Amino acid sequence: MTMSPQEYQTFAKKREPSRSIGANCVRAFLFGGFVCFIGQAVQEFFITAFNMERIEAGNPTVAVMILISVILTSLGVYDKIAQWAGAGSAVPVTGFANSMCSAALEHRSEGLVLGVGANMFKLAGSVIVFGTVAAFFVAIIYLIFGIGGH
């Protein structure tokens, strides 16, 4: 039995499990909010325990959030959370740390340089380049139009 591509698409669509968009949105919102809540709690800890200003507490807060994400990824917990939370697990700092750590873990058997070092930045490299280029163009627009200047 041979099928045309359209027939196959119809066949596959009928057997694909349905996804509840509303439930996915709620789970993503709840988990993304929970990650932000944890980040805020960590920042408040640094402000209170170490008598830091809010702006000073930002860097150690990001470092702790990255550490938590990497530990959860290394233990295989982050992947299970991501299956449940969907897009909510892609909160910028923790999601980016997860993608870097996942690639490093996946390619560790190939060695530190050619495995971990070379493959860890496949996804992250494009994100870093895109972010840098986008920031450059936004800065040029701000410079030309004088938006947000002092």
C-alpha positions in Angstrom: 0.0 0.0 0.0 1.5 3.3 -1.0 0.3 6.7 0.2 0.7 10.2 -1.2 2.2 12.7 1.2 -1.2 14.3 1.7 -2.8 11.0 2.5 0.0 10.2 5.0 -0.4 13.6 6.6 -4.2 12.9 7.1 -3.4 9.4 8.4 -0.8 10.7 10.9 -3.0 13.6 12.0 -5.8 11.2 12.9 -3.5 9.2 15.2 -1.7 12.1 16.8 -2.6 12.6 20.4 -4.6 15.8 21.0 -3.0 18.5 23.0 -4.9 20.9 25.2 -3.6 24.3 24.4 -5.3 25.9 27.4 -3.7 23.4 29.8 -0.3 23.8 28.2 -0.5 27.5 28.5 -1.5 27.3 32.2 1.3 24.8 33.0 3.9 27.0 31.1 2.6 30.1 33.0 2.7 28.4 36.4 6.2 26.9 36.0 7.6 30.1 34.4 6.2 32.1 37.3 7.6 29.6 39.8 11.1 29.9 38.3 10.8 33.7 38.5 9.5 33.4 42.1 12.6 31.3 43.0 14.8 33.8 41.3 13.2 36.6 43.3 13.6 34.7 46.5 17.3 34.1 45.8 17.7 37.8 45.1 16.0 38.7 48.3 18.2 36.3 50.2 21.3 38.0 48.8 19.9 41.4 49.7 19.0 40.4 53.2 21.8 38.0 54.2 24.7 39.9 52.6 23.3 43.5 52.9 23.6 44.0 49.1 21.8 46.6 47.0 19.2 45.2 44.6 21.4 45.8 41.6 24.4 44.1 43.3 22.4 41.0 44.1 21.6 40.5 40.4 24.8 38.8 39.4 25.0 36.2 42.2 21.2 35.5 41.7 21.8 34.7 38.1 24.8 32.5 39.0 22.6 30.5 41.6 19.8 30.1 39.0 22.3 28.8 36.5 23.7 26.4 39.1 20.3 25.1 40.0 19.4 24.6 36.4 22.6 22.7 35.7 22.2 20.5 38.7 18.6 19.6 37.8 19.7 18.9 34.2 22.6 16.7 35.3 20.2 14.7 37.6 17.7 14.3 34.7 15.0 16.2 36.6 14.9 19.3 34.3 13.9 17.1 31.3 10.9 15.7 33.3 9.9 19.2 34.4 10.2 20.4 30.8 7.9 17.6 29.6 5.2 18.8 32.0 5.8 22.6 31.8 6.6 22.9 28.1 7.5 26.5 27.2 7.5 27.5 30.8 10.9 25.7 31.2 12.4 28.0 28.6 12.8 30.9 31.0 15.9 32.7 29.6 18.6 32.0 32.2 17.5 28.5 33.3 16.5 27.4 29.9 19.7 28.5 28.3 21.8 26.8 31.1 19.7 23.7 30.5 20.5 23.7 26.7 24.2 24.2 27.3 24.4 21.5 30.0 22.3 19.0 28.0 24.6 19.3 25.0 27.6 18.9 27.2 26.2 15.8 28.8 25.1 14.3 25.5 28.6 14.6 24.0 30.8 14.0 27.0 31.8 10.5 25.7 33.5 12.1 22.7 36.0 13.9 25.0 36.3 17.3 26.6 37.5 19.3 23.5 35.9 17.6 20.5 32.8 16.4 22.4 31.8 18.8 25.1 33.6 21.9 23.9 32.7 21.6 20.3 29.1 20.5 20.7 28.1 22.6 23.7 27.9 25.7 21.7 26.0 24.4 18.7 22.7 25.7 20.0 24.1 28.3 22.4 26.4 29.8 19.8 23.5 30.8 17.5 21.6 32.2 20.4 24.6 34.3 21.5 25.3 35.5 18.0 21.6 36.4 17.4 21.4 38.2 20.7 24.6 40.1 20.0 23.5 41.2 16.5 20.0 42.1 17.7 21.5 44.2 20.6 23.8 45.9 18.1 20.9 46.9 15.8 18.7 48.0 18.7 21.6 50.2 19.9 22.0 51.7 16.5 18.3 52.5 16.4 18.4 54.1 19.8 21.5 56.1 18.8 19.8 57.3 15.6 16.5 58.3 17.1 17.9 59.3 20.5 15.6 57.0 22.4 16.5 56.3 26.0 19.6 58.5 26.0 20.8 60.6 28.9 
